[in-house]
Amino acid sequence: MSLKVAVQMDPIEGINIESDTTFLMMENAQARGHQLFVYVAETLAMEDGRVFARGRDVTVKRSAGDHAVLGDFRKVELTEFDVILLRQDPPFDMHYIDTTFFLEAVHPKTLVVNNPVEVRNAPEKLFVTKFPGLQPPTLITWDRAAVMDFRAKHGDIVLKPLNGRGGSGVTRHLKDDPNLDTLLELHAELGREPVIVQKFLPMVTKGDKRILLVDGEPVGAINRVPDKGQIRSNLAVGGTAQPVDLTARDREICAAIGPELKARGLIFVGIDVIGEYLTEINVTSPTGAPSLKRFSGIDATEVMWARIEDLRARA
């Protein structure tokens, strides 16, 4: 089966092919005989209910700095494609949300991975609250008094912007930290979104596990270990990837959330687990597949394409 695949992503010229999951997805699609087309979200256009994008055909190769052979720009109607990969990076802001409305207009005639309606309806730090008992103690609010009460109850806490990405803006606050109120003021000045507050988990120093799931089933995991003295383990802010096995608790978490992911058409998902707790469900542009392949030989994107091909064959 040869599929016509469009990839909505950040400019392909600027990616790091060694660590970029989207590149690995494209490389494997090409190896399986699929045709590739890339565009950025800013070229989307809707006219009389039809959705178009302006982009380029592309051939990829594993050659740093020379990894994409691009054709001329052309305008295409998105229903010409069998599959669209929704892979531009967050932030998950109104711009991102608006793109899901465009893609909703072509899905499922054209299979969008992940389902744009469910991407819109599953903000990564809010979606996890749907599964009680899996999270550490968590508060999501605009109310400073509520944050102070939460800290008085739980002691050390971690503060995050609700729609942040890659560990940006994540801070730890001890039970007597005088800077918390000032930081809450800063959050309020920078935007109107609430903050998420969680009880600090000391086991984060041993790593924040990224587990990749395809169609609700766990494929494998990597451990992301923060630098000494840091709490943020995201690879984008200096965390180090290490091999790790799935534990019984990891599989329990995956079994609890997997059916919901599958029902929503969230085919490629990355979850974050610290110790015994699920902290995030990443559905926008999950990363970690190249590290998983390097450590274990498991290629989550190959598993993804096998599932996509099966879905298209049965469409």
VMD Tcl script that draws the C-alpha trace (Angstrom):
set ca {
  {0.00 0.00 0.00}
  {1.35 3.41 -1.00}
  {-0.14 6.36 0.86}
  {-0.03 10.06 0.14}
  {1.12 11.64 3.40}
  {1.14 15.32 4.34}
  {3.01 16.51 7.42}
  {1.97 19.69 9.19}
  {5.13 20.63 11.04}
  {7.59 23.37 11.84}
  {10.01 24.17 8.98}
  {11.77 20.95 8.07}
  {15.01 22.76 7.28}
  {15.62 23.52 10.98}
  {15.09 20.13 12.62}
  {17.72 17.98 14.33}
  {17.44 14.67 12.52}
  {19.15 12.73 15.33}
  {16.48 13.59 17.92}
  {13.41 14.57 15.91}
  {10.53 12.07 16.11}
  {8.75 13.63 13.12}
  {11.80 13.02 10.93}
  {11.85 9.37 11.99}
  {8.16 9.12 11.13}
  {8.87 10.54 7.68}
  {11.93 8.38 7.12}
  {9.95 5.23 7.87}
  {6.97 6.36 5.79}
  {9.27 6.84 2.82}
  {10.91 3.43 3.37}
  {7.45 1.86 3.29}
  {6.74 3.42 -0.11}
  {4.62 6.39 0.97}
  {4.83 9.81 -0.69}
  {5.61 12.83 1.51}
  {4.49 16.46 1.42}
  {5.32 19.09 4.06}
  {3.69 22.40 4.95}
  {3.54 24.80 7.88}
  {0.29 25.67 9.61}
  {0.43 29.30 8.49}
  {-0.27 28.24 4.89}
  {-3.62 26.61 5.74}
  {-6.62 28.16 3.99}
  {-10.31 27.32 4.03}
  {-12.45 28.37 1.08}
  {-16.11 27.40 0.76}
  {-15.54 24.61 3.26}
  {-12.56 23.17 1.39}
  {-9.17 23.18 3.11}
  {-5.92 23.89 1.28}
  {-2.26 24.23 2.20}
  {0.78 25.50 0.36}
  {3.80 23.26 0.70}
  {6.33 21.06 -1.03}
  {6.88 17.44 -1.92}
  {9.87 16.12 -0.02}
  {12.32 13.25 0.03}
  {14.22 12.77 3.29}
  {17.63 11.25 3.90}
  {19.77 10.74 6.98}
  {22.39 13.36 6.17}
  {22.77 16.18 8.67}
  {22.30 19.56 7.05}
  {21.19 17.96 3.80}
  {18.30 15.89 5.08}
  {15.45 17.12 2.87}
  {15.17 17.38 -0.91}
  {12.25 19.73 -1.49}
  {10.17 20.35 -4.58}
  {8.57 23.62 -5.63}
  {5.82 25.16 -3.56}
  {2.34 24.20 -4.67}
  {-1.18 24.60 -3.36}
  {-3.04 21.38 -2.61}
  {-6.43 20.44 -1.20}
  {-5.87 18.37 1.92}
  {-8.46 15.77 0.94}
  {-6.01 14.69 -1.77}
  {-4.00 12.98 0.96}
  {-4.63 9.66 2.68}
  {-2.96 10.74 5.92}
  {-1.99 14.00 7.61}
  {0.46 13.97 10.50}
  {-0.29 16.84 12.91}
  {3.22 17.45 14.18}
  {3.88 21.14 14.70}
  {5.31 21.87 18.12}
  {3.26 23.52 20.86}
  {2.58 25.96 22.57}
  {-1.00 24.79 22.64}
  {-2.47 28.25 22.12}
  {-5.33 29.64 20.04}
  {-3.19 29.40 16.90}
  {-2.74 25.68 17.52}
  {-6.41 25.23 18.35}
  {-7.46 27.07 15.19}
  {-5.46 24.62 13.07}
  {-7.45 21.74 14.56}
  {-10.66 23.28 13.19}
  {-9.15 23.32 9.70}
  {-8.07 19.69 10.00}
  {-11.40 18.65 11.48}
  {-12.97 19.61 8.16}
  {-11.03 16.86 6.33}
  {-10.93 14.14 9.01}
  {-11.69 11.20 8.84}
  {-11.90 11.16 5.01}
  {-8.25 12.03 5.30}
  {-6.94 10.35 8.44}
  {-5.40 12.98 10.70}
  {-2.96 11.64 13.30}
  {-3.81 12.53 15.95}
  {-7.57 13.16 15.60}
  {-7.73 16.99 15.60}
  {-11.00 17.13 17.55}
  {-9.49 15.06 20.35}
  {-6.21 16.95 20.28}
  {-8.27 20.07 20.87}
  {-10.29 18.39 23.62}
  {-7.32 16.86 25.44}
  {-5.00 19.61 26.72}
  {-2.08 17.64 28.02}
  {-2.10 18.68 31.65}
  {-5.90 18.73 31.88}
  {-6.64 15.47 30.09}
  {-4.78 13.51 32.76}
  {-7.33 14.62 35.38}
  {-9.85 12.35 33.66}
  {-8.11 9.40 35.30}
  {-8.42 9.80 39.08}
  {-5.91 7.99 41.23}
  {-3.09 8.13 38.69}
  {-1.89 11.69 39.35}
  {0.03 13.13 42.27}
  {-1.98 15.70 44.29}
  {-2.77 18.40 41.72}
  {-4.45 21.80 41.65}
  {-5.34 23.83 38.53}
  {-6.44 27.39 39.23}
  {-6.14 31.13 38.74}
  {-6.68 31.75 42.48}
  {-3.56 32.66 44.46}
  {-5.25 31.86 47.76}
  {-6.01 28.35 46.52}
  {-2.34 27.88 45.57}
  {-1.21 29.03 49.02}
  {-3.67 26.67 50.71}
  {-2.42 23.80 48.52}
  {1.20 24.51 49.50}
  {0.26 24.70 53.18}
  {-1.29 21.25 52.82}
  {1.42 19.55 50.75}
  {4.65 21.41 51.51}
  {7.06 21.51 48.57}
  {5.25 22.06 45.28}
  {5.96 22.38 41.57}
  {4.38 25.22 39.58}
  {3.81 24.94 35.81}
  {2.10 27.02 33.14}
  {-0.95 25.03 32.06}
  {-0.10 25.14 28.36}
  {3.68 25.22 28.58}
  {5.96 22.87 26.68}
  {9.33 21.19 27.02}
  {9.67 22.00 30.72}
  {9.58 25.77 30.15}
  {8.38 27.78 33.14}
  {8.45 24.83 35.57}
  {9.60 25.86 39.06}
  {9.88 24.20 42.46}
  {8.80 26.06 45.61}
  {9.64 24.98 49.13}
  {7.00 25.27 51.81}
  {8.48 28.58 53.03}
  {9.55 30.03 49.65}
  {8.79 33.80 49.75}
  {8.97 34.09 45.94}
  {5.85 32.10 45.14}
  {3.45 35.02 45.35}
  {5.66 37.13 43.08}
  {5.89 34.34 40.53}
  {2.10 33.95 40.52}
  {1.83 37.69 39.80}
  {4.23 37.23 36.89}
  {2.19 34.35 35.48}
  {-0.93 36.52 35.66}
  {0.81 39.39 33.85}
  {2.12 37.17 31.06}
  {-1.18 35.50 30.22}
  {-4.71 34.63 31.25}
  {-4.30 30.88 31.57}
  {-4.40 29.15 34.96}
  {-1.40 27.48 36.54}
  {-1.03 23.86 37.49}
  {0.36 23.06 40.93}
  {1.50 19.61 41.98}
  {3.01 18.10 45.09}
  {6.76 17.83 44.55}
  {7.85 14.24 43.89}
  {11.41 13.67 45.18}
  {11.78 10.64 42.89}
  {12.00 13.04 39.93}
  {15.75 13.15 40.58}
  {15.85 9.53 39.39}
  {14.07 10.43 36.19}
  {10.85 11.27 34.40}
  {9.82 8.31 32.26}
  {8.44 8.94 28.75}
  {6.29 6.04 27.59}
  {5.16 5.91 23.96}
  {1.81 4.34 23.12}
  {0.40 3.46 19.70}
  {-3.37 3.15 19.48}
  {-3.57 2.79 23.25}
  {-0.87 0.12 23.62}
  {2.54 0.78 25.23}
  {5.46 0.31 22.85}
  {8.41 1.23 25.06}
  {9.92 3.86 27.32}
  {12.96 6.02 27.96}
  {14.01 7.64 31.21}
  {14.84 11.34 31.17}
  {17.14 12.27 34.05}
  {17.57 15.91 35.11}
  {20.96 17.53 35.62}
  {22.21 17.53 39.19}
  {20.31 20.07 41.26}
  {17.56 20.43 38.64}
  {13.96 19.15 38.59}
  {13.27 19.51 34.88}
  {14.18 16.37 32.98}
  {12.90 17.34 29.52}
  {15.55 16.73 26.88}
  {14.95 20.24 25.54}
  {16.22 21.77 28.81}
  {19.22 19.55 29.46}
  {17.79 16.24 30.62}
  {19.65 13.08 29.67}
  {17.93 10.10 28.05}
  {18.61 6.64 29.45}
  {17.25 3.17 28.71}
  {14.54 1.88 31.03}
  {12.06 -0.98 31.21}
  {8.34 -0.73 31.77}
  {7.32 -1.58 35.33}
  {4.13 -3.26 36.50}
  {2.87 0.19 37.59}
  {3.66 1.64 34.15}
  {1.60 -1.10 32.52}
  {-1.21 -0.52 35.00}
  {-1.28 3.18 34.04}
  {-1.24 2.34 30.32}
  {-4.07 -0.17 30.78}
  {-6.13 2.49 32.55}
  {-5.77 5.15 29.86}
  {-5.23 3.05 26.73}
  {-8.88 2.32 25.86}
  {-9.73 6.02 26.08}
  {-6.81 6.97 23.82}
  {-7.88 4.37 21.25}
  {-11.54 5.45 21.37}
  {-10.55 9.07 20.75}
  {-8.32 8.30 17.76}
  {-5.19 9.40 19.60}
  {-2.90 7.02 17.75}
  {0.56 8.30 18.75}
  {0.81 9.44 22.37}
  {3.58 10.03 24.89}
  {2.87 9.92 28.61}
  {5.11 11.11 31.45}
  {5.46 9.04 34.61}
  {7.41 10.00 37.74}
  {7.70 7.14 40.18}
  {4.19 5.78 40.62}
  {2.40 8.79 39.15}
  {1.16 9.85 35.72}
  {1.89 13.57 35.27}
  {1.05 14.33 31.61}
  {-0.56 12.82 28.51}
  {1.09 14.35 25.43}
  {-1.08 14.21 22.31}
  {0.08 17.18 20.23}
  {3.59 16.29 19.03}
  {5.02 13.57 21.29}
  {8.78 13.02 21.20}
  {11.19 10.33 22.32}
  {11.03 7.79 19.48}
  {14.66 8.17 18.28}
  {16.01 7.63 21.81}
  {13.77 4.60 22.27}
  {15.01 3.13 19.00}
  {18.65 3.82 19.91}
  {18.39 2.15 23.32}
  {16.09 -0.76 22.63}
  {15.86 -1.25 18.88}
  {12.10 -0.66 19.15}
  {10.86 1.81 16.55}
  {7.55 3.26 17.74}
  {7.04 5.01 14.42}
  {7.17 1.69 12.56}
  {4.45 0.42 14.89}
  {2.50 3.61 14.18}
  {2.73 3.19 10.40}
  {1.62 -0.42 10.58}
  {-1.46 0.69 12.48}
  {-2.16 3.58 10.09}
  {-1.86 1.31 7.08}
  {-4.31 -1.11 8.66}
  {-6.79 1.69 9.33}
  {-6.50 2.99 5.76}
  {-6.90 -0.51 4.31}
  {-10.16 -0.92 6.21}
  {-11.49 2.58 5.46}
}
mol new
graphics top color blue
foreach p $ca { graphics top sphere $p radius 0.5 }
foreach p [lrange $ca 0 end-1] q [lrange $ca 1 end] { graphics top cylinder $p $q radius 0.2 }
display resetview
